[in-house]
Amino acid sequence: MLDKSAYPRLVGTTAGEPRRFPPPWRADMIPGGYVVRDDNGQELAYLYARANEAEARQAKVLTADEARRIAVNIARLPELLGKGERG
């Protein structure tokens, strides 16, 4: 059985409330790819990559440039959907 006390409780949420991923989102480089995080640091997506095209094809993963472009575009989703920070 899953011990829920081992996981941090989301601040300001209840069991019936949907989870929120506050903007701005950012794409951070990690060893072997990129991770997209929300403003709280919650990891939303991982994109794995290889440094060059030959290695990427052999491993059947993205190139570093492809992973970067996709990660940046995922990070822009709140802005593109009109849910980014408004001043």
WOCORSUL-V640684 format. One record per helix or strand of 2 or more residues. SS is the DSSP state (alpha for helix, beta for strand). FROM is the first residue (numbers start at 1). LEN is the number of residues. Records with the same first field share a line. If there is no record, write none. Layout:
SS: FROM-LEN / FROM-LEN
This chain:
alpha: 4-3 / 53-7 / 64-12 / 77-4
beta: 26-5 / 33-5 / 43-8 / 62-2
